[in-house]
Amino acid sequence: MRQFAYLGVLLGCLVCALWLEPVLRVNVLRRWRRLLLTLLPVLVVFVLWDIAAIAAGHWTFDPEQTTGVLLPGNLPVDELLFFVVVPVCTILGFEAVRAVNRWPAGDEPAAASVDRLTVGPTGESPAGRPDEPAAAPAAGSAAGLPGEAAAGRADGSLVGPAERSTPLAAGPPEPPRVAAGPPEPPRIAGPPEPPRVAGGTADGADRAGDRA
């Protein structure tokens, strides 16, 4: 069992990182083409580097802790798997941190980037989860006119504006209100009443004039 020590370490790395894919929905394994394009340069560079180092005698692998399956260049298959497992775990960890902190990667479309920042990293849309149906359109949009209630047939289906015999009219406009009548003319006061003189004094003066 000791020859599986290297594979056991790689398996432990996968167990510690693979749960991030379904729990946080980082979508690393779902975008497998992008993942392969990321892993390919790593494999090519480090496999060639390992083969050159083995040929030069810079390092060797313990045959008791590896499976003993050798590839061309005396490269153990365990080492090849190392260059696959460790980058995958690294990408899963990076995407998990980015999803939790809602950091954009910079390669999302504009609409997807806004949705990810406002809603969250789980792939939910502003209307809700992906498996939830979209909200039904308003009645005005079904009738064809904004703010217009949808008409219906006897079987419950909607009737569009082209099928109506007469358009819906709101009614004649209300006429402007007229004043109750002409304004009341100002009142003019009559001539002032002359002052009244006491009767005794006036009669005495008249009599005195008659006597004279």
PEFEN-V767461 format. One record per helix or strand of 3 or more residues. SS is the DSSP state (2 for helix, 1 for strand). FROM is the first residue (numbers start at 0). LEN is the number of residues. If there is no record, write none. Layout:
[[SS:FROM:LEN] [SS:FROM:LEN]]
This chain:
[[2:1:23] [2:31:25] [2:76:25] [2:109:9] [2:138:5] [2:160:3] [2:198:13]]
